[in-house]
Amino acid sequence: MKLARIQKDLSQEQLAEVVGVTRQTIGLIEAGNYNPTLKLCIAICKALDRSLNDIFWED
């Protein structure tokens, strides 16, 4: 998720604002310390123009 956010030239705060959460929430998701709801996952994917698999699927 962090790489996709950086490629989209967004800060954690900017992404948080777009999806309606705090910057801290984005930081926790990127660090793997927060399990976002499906609704939030979809909002993040739409904001980053990526699929759920691209952002959240672990190989």
CHARMM internal coordinates of N, CA and C (Angstrom, degrees):
IC EDIT
DIST 1 N 1 CA 1.4359
DIST 1 CA 1 C 1.5286
ANGL 1 N 1 CA 1 C 110.10
DIST 1 C 2 N 1.3215
ANGL 1 CA 1 C 2 N 116.59
DIHE 1 N 1 CA 1 C 2 N -41.37
DIST 2 N 2 CA 1.4602
ANGL 1 C 2 N 2 CA 119.68
DIHE 1 CA 1 C 2 N 2 CA -178.92
DIST 2 CA 2 C 1.5236
ANGL 2 N 2 CA 2 C 111.00
DIHE 1 C 2 N 2 CA 2 C -60.04
DIST 2 C 3 N 1.3213
ANGL 2 CA 2 C 3 N 117.12
DIHE 2 N 2 CA 2 C 3 N -44.22
DIST 3 N 3 CA 1.4603
ANGL 2 C 3 N 3 CA 120.69
DIHE 2 CA 2 C 3 N 3 CA -179.91
DIST 3 CA 3 C 1.5333
ANGL 3 N 3 CA 3 C 110.92
DIHE 2 C 3 N 3 CA 3 C -61.60
DIST 3 C 4 N 1.3268
ANGL 3 CA 3 C 4 N 116.85
DIHE 3 N 3 CA 3 C 4 N -44.55
DIST 4 N 4 CA 1.4655
ANGL 3 C 4 N 4 CA 120.70
DIHE 3 CA 3 C 4 N 4 CA 178.83
DIST 4 CA 4 C 1.5262
ANGL 4 N 4 CA 4 C 110.85
DIHE 3 C 4 N 4 CA 4 C -62.67
DIST 4 C 5 N 1.3261
ANGL 4 CA 4 C 5 N 116.67
DIHE 4 N 4 CA 4 C 5 N -38.80
DIST 5 N 5 CA 1.4732
ANGL 4 C 5 N 5 CA 120.57
DIHE 4 CA 4 C 5 N 5 CA 178.57
DIST 5 CA 5 C 1.5243
ANGL 5 N 5 CA 5 C 110.59
DIHE 4 C 5 N 5 CA 5 C -65.17
DIST 5 C 6 N 1.3162
ANGL 5 CA 5 C 6 N 116.50
DIHE 5 N 5 CA 5 C 6 N -43.33
DIST 6 N 6 CA 1.4671
ANGL 5 C 6 N 6 CA 120.72
DIHE 5 CA 5 C 6 N 6 CA 179.82
DIST 6 CA 6 C 1.5295
ANGL 6 N 6 CA 6 C 110.42
DIHE 5 C 6 N 6 CA 6 C -65.83
DIST 6 C 7 N 1.3234
ANGL 6 CA 6 C 7 N 117.11
DIHE 6 N 6 CA 6 C 7 N -41.29
DIST 7 N 7 CA 1.4641
ANGL 6 C 7 N 7 CA 120.72
DIHE 6 CA 6 C 7 N 7 CA 178.48
DIST 7 CA 7 C 1.5221
ANGL 7 N 7 CA 7 C 111.25
DIHE 6 C 7 N 7 CA 7 C -62.75
DIST 7 C 8 N 1.3125
ANGL 7 CA 7 C 8 N 116.94
DIHE 7 N 7 CA 7 C 8 N -29.99
DIST 8 N 8 CA 1.4672
ANGL 7 C 8 N 8 CA 121.99
DIHE 7 CA 7 C 8 N 8 CA 178.30
DIST 8 CA 8 C 1.5284
ANGL 8 N 8 CA 8 C 111.06
DIHE 7 C 8 N 8 CA 8 C -84.58
DIST 8 C 9 N 1.3569
ANGL 8 CA 8 C 9 N 116.44
DIHE 8 N 8 CA 8 C 9 N -0.78
DIST 9 N 9 CA 1.4621
ANGL 8 C 9 N 9 CA 123.54
DIHE 8 CA 8 C 9 N 9 CA 179.02
DIST 9 CA 9 C 1.5264
ANGL 9 N 9 CA 9 C 112.30
DIHE 8 C 9 N 9 CA 9 C 60.25
DIST 9 C 10 N 1.3405
ANGL 9 CA 9 C 10 N 115.31
DIHE 9 N 9 CA 9 C 10 N 45.75
DIST 10 N 10 CA 1.4602
ANGL 9 C 10 N 10 CA 121.32
DIHE 9 CA 9 C 10 N 10 CA 178.02
DIST 10 CA 10 C 1.5214
ANGL 10 N 10 CA 10 C 109.72
DIHE 9 C 10 N 10 CA 10 C -118.13
DIST 10 C 11 N 1.3173
ANGL 10 CA 10 C 11 N 115.93
DIHE 10 N 10 CA 10 C 11 N 140.88
DIST 11 N 11 CA 1.4615
ANGL 10 C 11 N 11 CA 120.12
DIHE 10 CA 10 C 11 N 11 CA 172.07
DIST 11 CA 11 C 1.5289
ANGL 11 N 11 CA 11 C 107.90
DIHE 10 C 11 N 11 CA 11 C -82.07
DIST 11 C 12 N 1.3163
ANGL 11 CA 11 C 12 N 116.45
DIHE 11 N 11 CA 11 C 12 N 167.57
DIST 12 N 12 CA 1.4691
ANGL 11 C 12 N 12 CA 119.56
DIHE 11 CA 11 C 12 N 12 CA 175.51
DIST 12 CA 12 C 1.5250
ANGL 12 N 12 CA 12 C 109.63
DIHE 11 C 12 N 12 CA 12 C -58.26
DIST 12 C 13 N 1.3081
ANGL 12 CA 12 C 13 N 116.70
DIHE 12 N 12 CA 12 C 13 N -41.51
DIST 13 N 13 CA 1.4555
ANGL 12 C 13 N 13 CA 121.10
DIHE 12 CA 12 C 13 N 13 CA -178.73
DIST 13 CA 13 C 1.5311
ANGL 13 N 13 CA 13 C 111.92
DIHE 12 C 13 N 13 CA 13 C -64.37
DIST 13 C 14 N 1.3303
ANGL 13 CA 13 C 14 N 116.69
DIHE 13 N 13 CA 13 C 14 N -41.63
DIST 14 N 14 CA 1.4662
ANGL 13 C 14 N 14 CA 120.17
DIHE 13 CA 13 C 14 N 14 CA 179.07
DIST 14 CA 14 C 1.5303
ANGL 14 N 14 CA 14 C 110.99
DIHE 13 C 14 N 14 CA 14 C -64.64
DIST 14 C 15 N 1.3302
ANGL 14 CA 14 C 15 N 117.28
DIHE 14 N 14 CA 14 C 15 N -44.56
DIST 15 N 15 CA 1.4625
ANGL 14 C 15 N 15 CA 120.31
DIHE 14 CA 14 C 15 N 15 CA 178.49
DIST 15 CA 15 C 1.5217
ANGL 15 N 15 CA 15 C 110.34
DIHE 14 C 15 N 15 CA 15 C -63.39
DIST 15 C 16 N 1.3176
ANGL 15 CA 15 C 16 N 116.41
DIHE 15 N 15 CA 15 C 16 N -41.98
DIST 16 N 16 CA 1.4634
ANGL 15 C 16 N 16 CA 121.09
DIHE 15 CA 15 C 16 N 16 CA 179.03
DIST 16 CA 16 C 1.5239
ANGL 16 N 16 CA 16 C 111.08
DIHE 15 C 16 N 16 CA 16 C -58.63
DIST 16 C 17 N 1.3199
ANGL 16 CA 16 C 17 N 116.06
DIHE 16 N 16 CA 16 C 17 N -42.62
DIST 17 N 17 CA 1.4663
ANGL 16 C 17 N 17 CA 120.85
DIHE 16 CA 16 C 17 N 17 CA -179.77
DIST 17 CA 17 C 1.5281
ANGL 17 N 17 CA 17 C 110.74
DIHE 16 C 17 N 17 CA 17 C -63.86
DIST 17 C 18 N 1.3268
ANGL 17 CA 17 C 18 N 116.53
DIHE 17 N 17 CA 17 C 18 N -41.91
DIST 18 N 18 CA 1.4689
ANGL 17 C 18 N 18 CA 121.04
DIHE 17 CA 17 C 18 N 18 CA -178.88
DIST 18 CA 18 C 1.5371
ANGL 18 N 18 CA 18 C 111.05
DIHE 17 C 18 N 18 CA 18 C -63.45
DIST 18 C 19 N 1.3433
ANGL 18 CA 18 C 19 N 116.67
DIHE 18 N 18 CA 18 C 19 N -40.44
DIST 19 N 19 CA 1.4704
ANGL 18 C 19 N 19 CA 119.55
DIHE 18 CA 18 C 19 N 19 CA -175.17
DIST 19 CA 19 C 1.5275
ANGL 19 N 19 CA 19 C 113.31
DIHE 18 C 19 N 19 CA 19 C -95.87
DIST 19 C 20 N 1.3272
ANGL 19 CA 19 C 20 N 117.76
DIHE 19 N 19 CA 19 C 20 N -3.70
DIST 20 N 20 CA 1.4606
ANGL 19 C 20 N 20 CA 120.79
DIHE 19 CA 19 C 20 N 20 CA 173.88
DIST 20 CA 20 C 1.5153
ANGL 20 N 20 CA 20 C 115.86
DIHE 19 C 20 N 20 CA 20 C 82.07
DIST 20 C 21 N 1.3386
ANGL 20 CA 20 C 21 N 116.77
DIHE 20 N 20 CA 20 C 21 N 34.99
DIST 21 N 21 CA 1.4650
ANGL 20 C 21 N 21 CA 120.79
DIHE 20 CA 20 C 21 N 21 CA 175.25
DIST 21 CA 21 C 1.5294
ANGL 21 N 21 CA 21 C 108.53
DIHE 20 C 21 N 21 CA 21 C -130.70
DIST 21 C 22 N 1.3298
ANGL 21 CA 21 C 22 N 116.45
DIHE 21 N 21 CA 21 C 22 N -177.80
DIST 22 N 22 CA 1.4647
ANGL 21 C 22 N 22 CA 119.65
DIHE 21 CA 21 C 22 N 22 CA 178.33
DIST 22 CA 22 C 1.5254
ANGL 22 N 22 CA 22 C 110.23
DIHE 21 C 22 N 22 CA 22 C -87.97
DIST 22 C 23 N 1.3241
ANGL 22 CA 22 C 23 N 115.50
DIHE 22 N 22 CA 22 C 23 N 162.05
DIST 23 N 23 CA 1.4587
ANGL 22 C 23 N 23 CA 120.60
DIHE 22 CA 22 C 23 N 23 CA 176.13
DIST 23 CA 23 C 1.5229
ANGL 23 N 23 CA 23 C 109.90
DIHE 22 C 23 N 23 CA 23 C -61.42
DIST 23 C 24 N 1.3211
ANGL 23 CA 23 C 24 N 116.13
DIHE 23 N 23 CA 23 C 24 N -35.77
DIST 24 N 24 CA 1.4559
ANGL 23 C 24 N 24 CA 120.57
DIHE 23 CA 23 C 24 N 24 CA -179.92
DIST 24 CA 24 C 1.5275
ANGL 24 N 24 CA 24 C 111.10
DIHE 23 C 24 N 24 CA 24 C -61.47
DIST 24 C 25 N 1.3240
ANGL 24 CA 24 C 25 N 117.27
DIHE 24 N 24 CA 24 C 25 N -38.34
DIST 25 N 25 CA 1.4597
ANGL 24 C 25 N 25 CA 121.24
DIHE 24 CA 24 C 25 N 25 CA 178.64
DIST 25 CA 25 C 1.5231
ANGL 25 N 25 CA 25 C 110.46
DIHE 24 C 25 N 25 CA 25 C -62.45
DIST 25 C 26 N 1.3268
ANGL 25 CA 25 C 26 N 117.08
DIHE 25 N 25 CA 25 C 26 N -44.24
DIST 26 N 26 CA 1.4706
ANGL 25 C 26 N 26 CA 120.51
DIHE 25 CA 25 C 26 N 26 CA 178.18
DIST 26 CA 26 C 1.5264
ANGL 26 N 26 CA 26 C 109.73
DIHE 25 C 26 N 26 CA 26 C -61.69
DIST 26 C 27 N 1.3253
ANGL 26 CA 26 C 27 N 116.98
DIHE 26 N 26 CA 26 C 27 N -43.15
DIST 27 N 27 CA 1.4630
ANGL 26 C 27 N 27 CA 121.11
DIHE 26 CA 26 C 27 N 27 CA 178.83
DIST 27 CA 27 C 1.5221
ANGL 27 N 27 CA 27 C 111.87
DIHE 26 C 27 N 27 CA 27 C -60.63
DIST 27 C 28 N 1.3176
ANGL 27 CA 27 C 28 N 117.00
DIHE 27 N 27 CA 27 C 28 N -42.28
DIST 28 N 28 CA 1.4617
ANGL 27 C 28 N 28 CA 121.22
DIHE 27 CA 27 C 28 N 28 CA 179.25
DIST 28 CA 28 C 1.5252
ANGL 28 N 28 CA 28 C 111.67
DIHE 27 C 28 N 28 CA 28 C -66.06
DIST 28 C 29 N 1.3327
ANGL 28 CA 28 C 29 N 116.79
DIHE 28 N 28 CA 28 C 29 N -40.20
DIST 29 N 29 CA 1.4750
ANGL 28 C 29 N 29 CA 120.39
DIHE 28 CA 28 C 29 N 29 CA 178.12
DIST 29 CA 29 C 1.5302
ANGL 29 N 29 CA 29 C 108.91
DIHE 28 C 29 N 29 CA 29 C -62.94
DIST 29 C 30 N 1.3194
ANGL 29 CA 29 C 30 N 117.10
DIHE 29 N 29 CA 29 C 30 N -46.77
DIST 30 N 30 CA 1.4669
ANGL 29 C 30 N 30 CA 120.69
DIHE 29 CA 29 C 30 N 30 CA -179.30
DIST 30 CA 30 C 1.5235
ANGL 30 N 30 CA 30 C 111.85
DIHE 29 C 30 N 30 CA 30 C -62.41
DIST 30 C 31 N 1.3187
ANGL 30 CA 30 C 31 N 117.09
DIHE 30 N 30 CA 30 C 31 N -33.30
DIST 31 N 31 CA 1.4628
ANGL 30 C 31 N 31 CA 121.47
DIHE 30 CA 30 C 31 N 31 CA -179.76
DIST 31 CA 31 C 1.5305
ANGL 31 N 31 CA 31 C 112.47
DIHE 30 C 31 N 31 CA 31 C -81.65
DIST 31 C 32 N 1.3379
ANGL 31 CA 31 C 32 N 115.68
DIHE 31 N 31 CA 31 C 32 N -8.36
DIST 32 N 32 CA 1.4590
ANGL 31 C 32 N 32 CA 119.40
DIHE 31 CA 31 C 32 N 32 CA -179.03
DIST 32 CA 32 C 1.5181
ANGL 32 N 32 CA 32 C 113.61
DIHE 31 C 32 N 32 CA 32 C 81.16
DIST 32 C 33 N 1.3246
ANGL 32 CA 32 C 33 N 116.35
DIHE 32 N 32 CA 32 C 33 N 18.45
DIST 33 N 33 CA 1.4633
ANGL 32 C 33 N 33 CA 121.09
DIHE 32 CA 32 C 33 N 33 CA -177.69
DIST 33 CA 33 C 1.5215
ANGL 33 N 33 CA 33 C 114.09
DIHE 32 C 33 N 33 CA 33 C -105.25
DIST 33 C 34 N 1.3198
ANGL 33 CA 33 C 34 N 117.31
DIHE 33 N 33 CA 33 C 34 N 9.35
DIST 34 N 34 CA 1.4633
ANGL 33 C 34 N 34 CA 121.57
DIHE 33 CA 33 C 34 N 34 CA -179.62
DIST 34 CA 34 C 1.5130
ANGL 34 N 34 CA 34 C 108.02
DIHE 33 C 34 N 34 CA 34 C -146.88
DIST 34 C 35 N 1.3189
ANGL 34 CA 34 C 35 N 116.19
DIHE 34 N 34 CA 34 C 35 N 132.50
DIST 35 N 35 CA 1.4552
ANGL 34 C 35 N 35 CA 122.21
DIHE 34 CA 34 C 35 N 35 CA 179.83
DIST 35 CA 35 C 1.5280
ANGL 35 N 35 CA 35 C 108.30
DIHE 34 C 35 N 35 CA 35 C -101.56
DIST 35 C 36 N 1.3426
ANGL 35 CA 35 C 36 N 117.48
DIHE 35 N 35 CA 35 C 36 N 101.31
DIST 36 N 36 CA 1.4637
ANGL 35 C 36 N 36 CA 120.01
DIHE 35 CA 35 C 36 N 36 CA -175.36
DIST 36 CA 36 C 1.5292
ANGL 36 N 36 CA 36 C 112.29
DIHE 35 C 36 N 36 CA 36 C -71.35
DIST 36 C 37 N 1.3165
ANGL 36 CA 36 C 37 N 115.19
DIHE 36 N 36 CA 36 C 37 N 155.54
DIST 37 N 37 CA 1.4611
ANGL 36 C 37 N 37 CA 120.61
DIHE 36 CA 36 C 37 N 37 CA 175.20
DIST 37 CA 37 C 1.5260
ANGL 37 N 37 CA 37 C 109.30
DIHE 36 C 37 N 37 CA 37 C -67.95
DIST 37 C 38 N 1.3099
ANGL 37 CA 37 C 38 N 116.19
DIHE 37 N 37 CA 37 C 38 N 161.61
DIST 38 N 38 CA 1.4658
ANGL 37 C 38 N 38 CA 120.40
DIHE 37 CA 37 C 38 N 38 CA 177.21
DIST 38 CA 38 C 1.5250
ANGL 38 N 38 CA 38 C 110.29
DIHE 37 C 38 N 38 CA 38 C -60.54
DIST 38 C 39 N 1.3224
ANGL 38 CA 38 C 39 N 116.66
DIHE 38 N 38 CA 38 C 39 N -38.98
DIST 39 N 39 CA 1.4651
ANGL 38 C 39 N 39 CA 120.94
DIHE 38 CA 38 C 39 N 39 CA 179.05
DIST 39 CA 39 C 1.5330
ANGL 39 N 39 CA 39 C 110.61
DIHE 38 C 39 N 39 CA 39 C -59.86
DIST 39 C 40 N 1.3315
ANGL 39 CA 39 C 40 N 116.45
DIHE 39 N 39 CA 39 C 40 N -43.29
DIST 40 N 40 CA 1.4634
ANGL 39 C 40 N 40 CA 120.28
DIHE 39 CA 39 C 40 N 40 CA 179.16
DIST 40 CA 40 C 1.5230
ANGL 40 N 40 CA 40 C 110.64
DIHE 39 C 40 N 40 CA 40 C -69.06
DIST 40 C 41 N 1.3366
ANGL 40 CA 40 C 41 N 117.29
DIHE 40 N 40 CA 40 C 41 N -39.89
DIST 41 N 41 CA 1.4700
ANGL 40 C 41 N 41 CA 120.47
DIHE 40 CA 40 C 41 N 41 CA 177.12
DIST 41 CA 41 C 1.5259
ANGL 41 N 41 CA 41 C 110.91
DIHE 40 C 41 N 41 CA 41 C -57.68
DIST 41 C 42 N 1.3149
ANGL 41 CA 41 C 42 N 116.49
DIHE 41 N 41 CA 41 C 42 N -45.29
DIST 42 N 42 CA 1.4648
ANGL 41 C 42 N 42 CA 121.19
DIHE 41 CA 41 C 42 N 42 CA -179.47
DIST 42 CA 42 C 1.5318
ANGL 42 N 42 CA 42 C 110.46
DIHE 41 C 42 N 42 CA 42 C -64.23
DIST 42 C 43 N 1.3237
ANGL 42 CA 42 C 43 N 116.98
DIHE 42 N 42 CA 42 C 43 N -41.64
DIST 43 N 43 CA 1.4708
ANGL 42 C 43 N 43 CA 120.65
DIHE 42 CA 42 C 43 N 43 CA 178.89
DIST 43 CA 43 C 1.5276
ANGL 43 N 43 CA 43 C 110.90
DIHE 42 C 43 N 43 CA 43 C -62.99
DIST 43 C 44 N 1.3196
ANGL 43 CA 43 C 44 N 116.54
DIHE 43 N 43 CA 43 C 44 N -41.20
DIST 44 N 44 CA 1.4691
ANGL 43 C 44 N 44 CA 120.36
DIHE 43 CA 43 C 44 N 44 CA 178.30
DIST 44 CA 44 C 1.5265
ANGL 44 N 44 CA 44 C 110.16
DIHE 43 C 44 N 44 CA 44 C -64.07
DIST 44 C 45 N 1.3187
ANGL 44 CA 44 C 45 N 116.74
DIHE 44 N 44 CA 44 C 45 N -44.46
DIST 45 N 45 CA 1.4675
ANGL 44 C 45 N 45 CA 120.43
DIHE 44 CA 44 C 45 N 45 CA 179.89
DIST 45 CA 45 C 1.5231
ANGL 45 N 45 CA 45 C 111.56
DIHE 44 C 45 N 45 CA 45 C -61.74
DIST 45 C 46 N 1.3151
ANGL 45 CA 45 C 46 N 117.11
DIHE 45 N 45 CA 45 C 46 N -42.34
DIST 46 N 46 CA 1.4643
ANGL 45 C 46 N 46 CA 120.20
DIHE 45 CA 45 C 46 N 46 CA 178.10
DIST 46 CA 46 C 1.5276
ANGL 46 N 46 CA 46 C 110.71
DIHE 45 C 46 N 46 CA 46 C -63.39
DIST 46 C 47 N 1.3245
ANGL 46 CA 46 C 47 N 116.83
DIHE 46 N 46 CA 46 C 47 N -41.75
DIST 47 N 47 CA 1.4678
ANGL 46 C 47 N 47 CA 120.97
DIHE 46 CA 46 C 47 N 47 CA -179.46
DIST 47 CA 47 C 1.5277
ANGL 47 N 47 CA 47 C 111.67
DIHE 46 C 47 N 47 CA 47 C -65.44
DIST 47 C 48 N 1.3332
ANGL 47 CA 47 C 48 N 116.22
DIHE 47 N 47 CA 47 C 48 N -31.44
DIST 48 N 48 CA 1.4659
ANGL 47 C 48 N 48 CA 120.16
DIHE 47 CA 47 C 48 N 48 CA -177.62
DIST 48 CA 48 C 1.5252
ANGL 48 N 48 CA 48 C 112.89
DIHE 47 C 48 N 48 CA 48 C -98.79
DIST 48 C 49 N 1.3379
ANGL 48 CA 48 C 49 N 117.09
DIHE 48 N 48 CA 48 C 49 N 2.14
DIST 49 N 49 CA 1.4731
ANGL 48 C 49 N 49 CA 122.10
DIHE 48 CA 48 C 49 N 49 CA -178.72
DIST 49 CA 49 C 1.5253
ANGL 49 N 49 CA 49 C 112.03
DIHE 48 C 49 N 49 CA 49 C 55.33
DIST 49 C 50 N 1.3173
ANGL 49 CA 49 C 50 N 116.15
DIHE 49 N 49 CA 49 C 50 N 44.81
DIST 50 N 50 CA 1.4651
ANGL 49 C 50 N 50 CA 122.65
DIHE 49 CA 49 C 50 N 50 CA 179.07
DIST 50 CA 50 C 1.5269
ANGL 50 N 50 CA 50 C 109.01
DIHE 49 C 50 N 50 CA 50 C -132.33
DIST 50 C 51 N 1.3362
ANGL 50 CA 50 C 51 N 115.62
DIHE 50 N 50 CA 50 C 51 N 163.86
DIST 51 N 51 CA 1.4603
ANGL 50 C 51 N 51 CA 120.16
DIHE 50 CA 50 C 51 N 51 CA 177.16
DIST 51 CA 51 C 1.5241
ANGL 51 N 51 CA 51 C 110.21
DIHE 50 C 51 N 51 CA 51 C -88.02
DIST 51 C 52 N 1.3253
ANGL 51 CA 51 C 52 N 116.09
DIHE 51 N 51 CA 51 C 52 N 165.28
DIST 52 N 52 CA 1.4644
ANGL 51 C 52 N 52 CA 120.20
DIHE 51 CA 51 C 52 N 52 CA 175.40
DIST 52 CA 52 C 1.5256
ANGL 52 N 52 CA 52 C 110.68
DIHE 51 C 52 N 52 CA 52 C -57.00
DIST 52 C 53 N 1.3371
ANGL 52 CA 52 C 53 N 116.62
DIHE 52 N 52 CA 52 C 53 N -41.69
DIST 53 N 53 CA 1.4628
ANGL 52 C 53 N 53 CA 120.20
DIHE 52 CA 52 C 53 N 53 CA 179.07
DIST 53 CA 53 C 1.5240
ANGL 53 N 53 CA 53 C 111.39
DIHE 52 C 53 N 53 CA 53 C -61.81
DIST 53 C 54 N 1.3228
ANGL 53 CA 53 C 54 N 116.79
DIHE 53 N 53 CA 53 C 54 N -41.60
DIST 54 N 54 CA 1.4662
ANGL 53 C 54 N 54 CA 120.57
DIHE 53 CA 53 C 54 N 54 CA -179.48
DIST 54 CA 54 C 1.5322
ANGL 54 N 54 CA 54 C 111.69
DIHE 53 C 54 N 54 CA 54 C -59.55
DIST 54 C 55 N 1.3151
ANGL 54 CA 54 C 55 N 116.39
DIHE 54 N 54 CA 54 C 55 N -41.67
DIST 55 N 55 CA 1.4587
ANGL 54 C 55 N 55 CA 120.96
DIHE 54 CA 54 C 55 N 55 CA -172.29
DIST 55 CA 55 C 1.5257
ANGL 55 N 55 CA 55 C 113.20
DIHE 54 C 55 N 55 CA 55 C -91.28
DIST 55 C 56 N 1.3275
ANGL 55 CA 55 C 56 N 117.15
DIHE 55 N 55 CA 55 C 56 N -43.23
DIST 56 N 56 CA 1.4525
ANGL 55 C 56 N 56 CA 119.28
DIHE 55 CA 55 C 56 N 56 CA -167.23
DIST 56 CA 56 C 1.5245
ANGL 56 N 56 CA 56 C 115.82
DIHE 55 C 56 N 56 CA 56 C -112.67
DIST 56 C 57 N 1.3201
ANGL 56 CA 56 C 57 N 118.89
DIHE 56 N 56 CA 56 C 57 N -9.09
DIST 57 N 57 CA 1.4632
ANGL 56 C 57 N 57 CA 119.97
DIHE 56 CA 56 C 57 N 57 CA -178.92
DIST 57 CA 57 C 1.5244
ANGL 57 N 57 CA 57 C 110.03
DIHE 56 C 57 N 57 CA 57 C -83.49
DIST 57 C 58 N 1.3221
ANGL 57 CA 57 C 58 N 116.39
DIHE 57 N 57 CA 57 C 58 N 125.55
DIST 58 N 58 CA 1.4680
ANGL 57 C 58 N 58 CA 120.33
DIHE 57 CA 57 C 58 N 58 CA 178.51
DIST 58 CA 58 C 1.5096
ANGL 58 N 58 CA 58 C 109.39
DIHE 57 C 58 N 58 CA 58 C -94.67
DIST 58 C 59 N 1.3228
ANGL 58 CA 58 C 59 N 116.95
DIHE 58 N 58 CA 58 C 59 N 134.25
DIST 59 N 59 CA 1.4554
ANGL 58 C 59 N 59 CA 121.26
DIHE 58 CA 58 C 59 N 59 CA 178.47
DIST 59 CA 59 C 1.5209
ANGL 59 N 59 CA 59 C 111.28
DIHE 58 C 59 N 59 CA 59 C -75.37
END
COOR INIT
IC SEED 1 N 1 CA 1 C
IC BUILD
